[in-house]
Amino acid sequence: MRFVDEYRDPVAARGLLERIEVLAGDRHHKFMEVCGGHTHTIYRHGIEHVLPPTVELVHGPGCPVCVIPMGRVDDAIAVAETPGIIFTSFGDMMRVPGSHGNLLEAKARGADVRFVYSPLDALKLAVENPDRKVVFFAVGFETTAPSTAVTLLRAKAQGITNFSVFSNHVTIVPPLKAILDSPDLRLDGFLGPGHVSTVVGNRPYRFVTAQYGKPLVTAGFEPLDILQAIVMLLTQLREGRCEVENQYARVVRHEGNPRALAAIASVFELRPHFEWRGLGFIAQSGLKLRPEFADFDAELLYSVPGVRVADPKACQCGEVLKGVIKPWECKVFGTGCTPETPIGTCMVSSEGACAAYYNFGRLHREAAVTLGRSAS
Amino acid sequence: MCLGIPGQVVEMLDHEHLARVDVSGVGRVINIGLLEDDNVRVGDWVLIHVGFAMALIDEREAAEALASLHLMGTAFTEEMEALLGSTAAGDGDGAVGSDLPSGSGV
């Protein structure tokens, strides 16, 4: 761990916090961290507690499991329960509730549902089980879409005929636009996602500055990364600049990963619209398989209900995903809805804001003391 | 699944863009085809998403990322168990408990 201390250094943290306080002045600032990984860092290290009251962080939609609507889970279960199918899914998705239970419950009822780490695991199952049909439940932003794309390219090249994908891949830019268009929330800027940006680069965020006049700084995952990115946002505002900046340049390249983007483009095309939990239908935000891959498209091969299902009334995941409320402000947080018995997706995924707060919120003050000893 | 996990390349497998990596002292096989332009070599560190190397990183970044991931508790444990339990990556050569030497100082 010889490098790590540098990114947790209380002296450096104190210096950054002092700059944040000065730069923020008297005005209240509201920044959205788009990525669930950032939400984790913020809760885990108690960053909210050490920031001055003039700087507020709100959590965004960057949790791929959290944004899958109930209707799509129902569709997945319908495919999983088709006779002869081996249905494969990332572990995170297994406990996401549909309107009649989750995939684990479908498995208990007899469906052959298996957990995989990689789409390549699913393809391997198809090769090993030539008399069965294997379906992969693909979810995720541009961090996972290239992997699904490469897997499909390989399946096609190898002439594998018993493998298909139920695509629920989504892209990061349209929900940002939806949030910026939403009247519920007035934001002063964004902490741009770290890992998604390794694939898409910084160019896709230009509209945030150009069309909406909000600064965006792509940030790393260490506490000091977050604080540094906040300093960069405040500095832009103070200097009257509005730019896409990259705090995480040690990992994120301006152009992203062109090969990964090319893989996505060769296999997927944009759907006219796709439903997001809490955000509703967003135009050109979801990825479906191109017609050349129709033989691998589970939505064409199997009958899926395709019914839109409203979220449970008590669940406020939508407002959490839009940053309108904090997890603990939800009516059922920690009572009706816990990681063991989640009502909403934000409590299911380890990347969800509610699960992060539930798991780490109580550590807040302790962590805050360590990081910002200081700040008082 | 959106968590990037750092691993160090220990062997190039010369087919289907596969490489063996050391992740926290355990070996597994991943696909490095998406980093073809980066000329990945043995000793390099990569950020792994669902069995694919998605970005080249340096040793310092790898150490930070691992430390952060450990702090995530069960979320990280589950992701690691998934990664190490996964045998796919094309040739069934990524099984748990490979013969790699453990501990790489991160």
Interface residues (C-beta under 8 A of the other chain):
Chain A: M1 R2 F3 V4 Y7 G36 G37 H40 T41 R44 G62 C63 P64 V65 F90 G91 D92 F115 V116 Y117 S118 P119 L120 D121 A122 L123 K124 V139 G140 F141 T143 T144 P146 S147 V150 R154 H195 T198 V199 G220 F221 E222 R250 V251 V252 N257 P258 R259 A260 A263 S350 E351 N359
Chain B: M1 C2 L3 G4 E16 N31 G33 L34 L35 E36 D37 L47 H49 V50 G51 F52 M54 A55 I57 D58 E59 R60 E61 A63 E64 A65 A67 S68 L71 M72 G73 T74 A75 E78 E79 A82 L83 G85 S86 T87 A88 A89 G90 G92 G105 V106
